[in-house]
Amino acid sequence: MKKNRFLIFTSSRAEYGLMENLISKMEKNFNVSLAISGAHLISEYGRTIKDIKRYKKKIFKVDIIKRITRDGISETISNGIKKISKILQNNKFDALIVCGDRYELLAPCIAAIFHKLPIIHFHGGEITLGAYDDTVRHAVSKMSNLHFVSHQKYKKRVKQLGENPNKIHCIGAIGNNKNFFKEIYSKKEIENKLKINFKKKNFLIVIHPETQTNDSEKIINNTLKAIKKFKNTNFYFTGIGADLYSQNIKYKIKKFVKKNSNSFYFESLGRKMYISLLKNVSCLIGNSSSAIYEAPSFKLPSVNIGSRQDGRVYGNNILNVKKIHTNEIIKKIKFALKMNKKRIINPFVKKNPEETVVKILKKENFSKMLPKKFFDLR
């Protein structure tokens, strides 16, 4: 029996981390190739292709990011369309797989449309009002033929876009596999690998730019002021995605870390180390989607600052800071440290999402997905 051939596009460590387990499952059932692009190929963002190349996969390197400016992003998408179009011209695939909402996704999806290649999209239907990712996500959903969403609310929203209800599957958040969450480093292993010593309190801080507002400066400045008020506490910062305004945030974090011996900066932790930290810190602070999707699985309170994640479905671990004032951030962190963790639940966890995806992909006839039809609401 012929195995379906899939091209999986990945441009950031975050979305690759979510798909890593799925890719392993797919390799046992299909012919899988990876198009590796974006921050994976840039040294200042950790050059995370090195983590992917350890595995035996067919890899296409798609180097497209030159400048992270407004016109640079447009150039990135243009470069991506040209380079991925050549890959599709010279190789035969049954479908393209993309995940999430980064601007780089527009390139493979546009190329796939004109090469008559069906698109499979993970994590559509969500809303993030504080980032231009919001527009990208909905555009990618409209270009896609098969959808895997993380919540029933998002399934309804994708359906409203005119998508075939039979091609929208709610599987929970991809990567939120309970068995995978068990395969994490112990506290001692984390300390040895990262060369740290945990204190009584430990904060993991992940701050991304708000590309739809002017609040990025306020968020980073007031967050750094707020955490300094907490004594006997370690602060662990992770690297930032290749977005507008990211360089300024990174500069301020590195400057803070240099001045404060209880602060540590890691450009890229890798999926296993990152979720291991989620298991062992007191609080997650910033505006990362991991506060929404992964943190609840570890009963971890999260302080979500600003509007980047506005519109998403939240679990009961989230404490929102809308007025981005230092005292307000301090207040929410103190509240987070007193939360009853036993009551925290993750609304995005479903049983074996990766196995569910593989079963669905085995049943699909991709040659019949085109031309795509618009489904009107009844």
Number of C-alpha atoms within 10 A of each C-alpha: 3 6 11 17 17 21 25 21 25 27 27 22 25 16 20 24 17 19 21 17 18 20 19 14 15 19 14 10 15 17 17 20 19 20 20 23 22 28 25 25 21 16 11 13 18 20 17 23 22 11 12 16 12 8 9 8 15 12 16 15 15 22 19 24 21 13 14 17 14 11 9 15 20 16 17 23 19 16 18 26 21 16 18 22 20 12 17 19 12 9 10 12 18 17 21 24 21 25 24 22 27 24 22 25 25 22 21 27 29 20 21 21 14 10 12 15 22 24 27 23 24 26 23 28 26 24 21 20 19 21 22 18 19 23 15 19 26 19 17 26 25 18 20 26 24 24 27 25 25 27 22 15 14 21 23 16 17 23 19 15 17 15 26 18 16 9 16 20 19 21 26 24 22 27 23 25 21 14 9 13 16 10 11 17 18 14 15 11 13 19 13 11 10 12 10 15 13 18 14 11 16 21 24 21 23 19 25 24 27 25 18 16 14 12 16 20 15 13 25 22 16 17 23 17 16 18 19 13 11 16 11 10 18 24 24 20 24 18 21 22 21 25 20 17 17 19 16 13 20 21 11 15 22 16 11 17 17 13 9 13 10 18 19 20 18 14 17 18 19 17 17 14 18 18 22 22 23 23 22 19 22 22 24 26 27 24 27 21 18 16 26 24 22 23 25 27 23 20 22 26 30 31 25 28 26 21 21 29 24 19 13 16 16 19 19 16 26 21 19 21 21 13 13 19 18 18 15 18 28 21 13 20 26 14 13 22 15 10 15 12 16 9 10 19 17 20 18 23 22 19 13 17 22 24 15 15 17 17 12 11 17 12 8 13 10 16 12 9 18 12 9 14 11 10 13 11 10 3
